Structures are given as C-alpha cells and as structure tokens.
Amino acid sequence: MEMRCGEKKQLFASVSPDTAYDKSLSWVTTDANVAKVDANGNITAVSAGTCYITAIANDGSGRQASCFVSVKGNLIEVNDA
C-alpha cells in the first residue's frame, strides 16, 4: 500500500471460522516513525519510509497477516517567480 505523509487509511482483517472463540485482533507496526496503527486497523502515515502493518489473532494460534506500507513525502509545488 502506498501512502503520503499525513494520509489516513484503514486495513480490515477477519478471523475464521465464524464460530471461533476469540475473534479479536491486535494491530502492530514495524516502524511507528513511518506509520502508526490503532486498535481498529486505522493507519496514519507519519514520515517517508517503509514498514509492515500486521494483524495478529489474539487466540494464541500465532496466526497473522501483514501489509507492506510505503510512505512517500508530500509533493512540493514550485512556482516560478
């Protein structure tokens, strides 16, 4: 996923089967200086760089899924005087 500094997006993940005892997830980032993620999978791009956002099943199964995030710096408009 590509983002710009300051941009916000949301990731979604689900636990199966539907009858699973604990369907809750934890969200983590490999670099909070690049992108932050909250408990609902909402991502905020902080600064240029790359990281992974991972959803981890809280049921002790060790199951997880990750998304690669590339944050680009903001574009700067240059006007000729």
Contacts in CASP RR format, 6 or more apart in sequence:
PFRMAT RR
TARGET T0000
AUTHOR 0000-0000-0000
METHOD contacts of the structure
MODEL  1
MEMRCGEKKQLFASVSPDTAYDKSLSWVTTDANVAKVDANGNITAVSAGT
CYITAIANDGSGRQASCFVSVKGNLIEVNDA
1 9 0 8 1.000
1 67 0 8 1.000
1 68 0 8 1.000
1 69 0 8 1.000
1 70 0 8 1.000
2 69 0 8 1.000
2 70 0 8 1.000
2 71 0 8 1.000
2 72 0 8 1.000
3 9 0 8 1.000
3 35 0 8 1.000
3 43 0 8 1.000
3 45 0 8 1.000
3 69 0 8 1.000
3 70 0 8 1.000
3 71 0 8 1.000
3 72 0 8 1.000
4 45 0 8 1.000
4 71 0 8 1.000
4 72 0 8 1.000
4 73 0 8 1.000
4 74 0 8 1.000
4 75 0 8 1.000
5 45 0 8 1.000
5 46 0 8 1.000
5 47 0 8 1.000
5 48 0 8 1.000
5 71 0 8 1.000
5 72 0 8 1.000
5 73 0 8 1.000
5 74 0 8 1.000
6 44 0 8 1.000
6 45 0 8 1.000
6 46 0 8 1.000
6 74 0 8 1.000
7 44 0 8 1.000
7 45 0 8 1.000
8 42 0 8 1.000
8 43 0 8 1.000
8 44 0 8 1.000
8 45 0 8 1.000
9 42 0 8 1.000
9 43 0 8 1.000
10 40 0 8 1.000
10 41 0 8 1.000
10 42 0 8 1.000
10 43 0 8 1.000
11 27 0 8 1.000
11 37 0 8 1.000
11 41 0 8 1.000
11 43 0 8 1.000
11 53 0 8 1.000
11 55 0 8 1.000
11 67 0 8 1.000
12 41 0 8 1.000
13 25 0 8 1.000
13 41 0 8 1.000
13 55 0 8 1.000
13 65 0 8 1.000
14 23 0 8 1.000
15 22 0 8 1.000
15 23 0 8 1.000
15 24 0 8 1.000
15 25 0 8 1.000
15 57 0 8 1.000
15 59 0 8 1.000
15 63 0 8 1.000
20 59 0 8 1.000
21 59 0 8 1.000
22 57 0 8 1.000
22 58 0 8 1.000
22 59 0 8 1.000
22 60 0 8 1.000
23 59 0 8 1.000
24 57 0 8 1.000
24 58 0 8 1.000
24 59 0 8 1.000
25 55 0 8 1.000
25 56 0 8 1.000
25 57 0 8 1.000
25 58 0 8 1.000
26 39 0 8 1.000
26 55 0 8 1.000
26 56 0 8 1.000
26 58 0 8 1.000
27 37 0 8 1.000
27 38 0 8 1.000
27 39 0 8 1.000
27 40 0 8 1.000
27 41 0 8 1.000
27 53 0 8 1.000
27 54 0 8 1.000
27 55 0 8 1.000
27 56 0 8 1.000
28 37 0 8 1.000
28 53 0 8 1.000
28 54 0 8 1.000
28 56 0 8 1.000
29 35 0 8 1.000
29 36 0 8 1.000
29 37 0 8 1.000
29 51 0 8 1.000
29 52 0 8 1.000
29 53 0 8 1.000
29 54 0 8 1.000
30 51 0 8 1.000
30 52 0 8 1.000
30 54 0 8 1.000
31 49 0 8 1.000
31 50 0 8 1.000
31 51 0 8 1.000
32 46 0 8 1.000
33 46 0 8 1.000
33 47 0 8 1.000
34 45 0 8 1.000
34 46 0 8 1.000
34 47 0 8 1.000
34 48 0 8 1.000
34 49 0 8 1.000
34 50 0 8 1.000
34 51 0 8 1.000
34 69 0 8 1.000
34 71 0 8 1.000
35 43 0 8 1.000
35 44 0 8 1.000
35 45 0 8 1.000
35 46 0 8 1.000
35 51 0 8 1.000
35 53 0 8 1.000
35 69 0 8 1.000
35 71 0 8 1.000
36 43 0 8 1.000
36 44 0 8 1.000
36 46 0 8 1.000
37 43 0 8 1.000
37 44 0 8 1.000
37 53 0 8 1.000
41 53 0 8 1.000
41 55 0 8 1.000
43 53 0 8 1.000
43 69 0 8 1.000
45 69 0 8 1.000
45 71 0 8 1.000
46 71 0 8 1.000
47 71 0 8 1.000
47 73 0 8 1.000
48 71 0 8 1.000
48 72 0 8 1.000
48 73 0 8 1.000
49 70 0 8 1.000
49 71 0 8 1.000
50 68 0 8 1.000
50 69 0 8 1.000
50 70 0 8 1.000
50 71 0 8 1.000
51 68 0 8 1.000
51 69 0 8 1.000
51 71 0 8 1.000
52 66 0 8 1.000
52 67 0 8 1.000
52 68 0 8 1.000
52 69 0 8 1.000
53 66 0 8 1.000
53 67 0 8 1.000
53 69 0 8 1.000
54 64 0 8 1.000
54 65 0 8 1.000
54 66 0 8 1.000
54 67 0 8 1.000
55 64 0 8 1.000
55 65 0 8 1.000
55 66 0 8 1.000
56 62 0 8 1.000
56 63 0 8 1.000
56 64 0 8 1.000
57 63 0 8 1.000
57 64 0 8 1.000
END
